[in-house]
């Protein structure tokens, strides 16, 4: 048995520039097993961030689960910081899959993320990994970060067992709820069987129209269209929207904020599609939210003017609002019967062509007392987003969620939505 001093010398060799000495030291330290861990972790805690961890990580990996436990214990004791703990956990392999799953259930968000990151890296198709996800969802956890990445990566492997859990009469309510959430998060409505799909659709109908206060606010950045509530049906054809379905406000807004998904077609192999939400009628107006690039393309200014004019042909009048504090943009458009009748821009760097277009708008038909940027003018022109539901907003009908392509449907979009 080597003395403590001998072990310390081997640990010193791990930091050597001599590859042979490093390899020999790693071999002998791994043979010591748990006895080498206190000194090894003490040294790791003193390393500069720029120093390579590979030799130390390889020894920890060879020792296996006891080393995993020792890293967590050192972290809880304060001798290893969270960033270093995360780097060390990346060295452990499938032998620690159960420990990663247990870590994923830790109430500490950082520890939980570390557990799911390990499961994702190892692509662990295990009951422990499945249960970690189910329990997280069942107790109201979200899918941000590694947990969501792991759920989506393992969707195909986990889906059959999740459906079994949904039908298992011995499973708790939270487990069945978690299984349903995982199926939707990873595969959308298409991942559900007929019974669960009917259940979700019934729940959506019960919740209509939903809490109108869930409309986005104008903090930092926002864009939306407004059309008269009495003529809103034309917006679907004007924007190329398909398969509209009734949804509560908070569901529709959340779906419209989700990123576009790839949906290649024969005509366009690089096609992406997204969802667009048309609100219930709010004080006489319907508002439209969706993915900005899907509607306006790279030439945003031209795209916005053409879009608001096109929608106004279908709806009689259309307004488009865009505000971006970070980019310094603040402008709105009003169009009637296919013609832009008024606009405001708070930008100082308009192109000459844009300035000429603005000068050409001599026949302004908007109210003379409407002034200021988006936040000041939207309430005078139609609806103030920041006040929807705060006062006595008159609500009629329900919202509609539609898709930006005709052959995709709603079931393909992954991700849980609030109802």
Secondary structure as GFF3:
##gff-version 3
##sequence-region A 1 419
A	DSSP	alpha_helix	4	14	.	.	.	ID=ss1
A	DSSP	alpha_helix	19	32	.	.	.	ID=ss2
A	DSSP	three_ten_helix	33	36	.	.	.	ID=ss3
A	DSSP	alpha_helix	37	44	.	.	.	ID=ss4
A	DSSP	alpha_helix	54	63	.	.	.	ID=ss5
A	DSSP	alpha_helix	65	77	.	.	.	ID=ss6
A	DSSP	alpha_helix	82	89	.	.	.	ID=ss7
A	DSSP	three_ten_helix	94	96	.	.	.	ID=ss8
A	DSSP	alpha_helix	97	104	.	.	.	ID=ss9
A	DSSP	alpha_helix	109	122	.	.	.	ID=ss10
A	DSSP	alpha_helix	127	138	.	.	.	ID=ss11
A	DSSP	alpha_helix	146	153	.	.	.	ID=ss12
A	DSSP	alpha_helix	155	167	.	.	.	ID=ss13
A	DSSP	alpha_helix	173	187	.	.	.	ID=ss14
A	DSSP	three_ten_helix	189	191	.	.	.	ID=ss15
A	DSSP	alpha_helix	194	207	.	.	.	ID=ss16
A	DSSP	three_ten_helix	212	214	.	.	.	ID=ss17
A	DSSP	beta_strand	221	228	.	.	.	ID=ss18
A	DSSP	three_ten_helix	229	231	.	.	.	ID=ss19
A	DSSP	alpha_helix	234	239	.	.	.	ID=ss20
A	DSSP	beta_strand	242	247	.	.	.	ID=ss21
A	DSSP	alpha_helix	249	257	.	.	.	ID=ss22
A	DSSP	beta_strand	261	262	.	.	.	ID=ss23
A	DSSP	beta_strand	272	273	.	.	.	ID=ss24
A	DSSP	beta_strand	275	278	.	.	.	ID=ss25
A	DSSP	beta_strand	281	282	.	.	.	ID=ss26
A	DSSP	beta_strand	285	289	.	.	.	ID=ss27
A	DSSP	alpha_helix	292	296	.	.	.	ID=ss28
A	DSSP	alpha_helix	300	315	.	.	.	ID=ss29
A	DSSP	beta_strand	317	324	.	.	.	ID=ss30
A	DSSP	beta_strand	329	336	.	.	.	ID=ss31
A	DSSP	beta_strand	339	345	.	.	.	ID=ss32
A	DSSP	alpha_helix	352	359	.	.	.	ID=ss33
A	DSSP	alpha_helix	374	381	.	.	.	ID=ss34
A	DSSP	three_ten_helix	385	387	.	.	.	ID=ss35
A	DSSP	beta_strand	395	396	.	.	.	ID=ss36
A	DSSP	beta_strand	399	403	.	.	.	ID=ss37
###
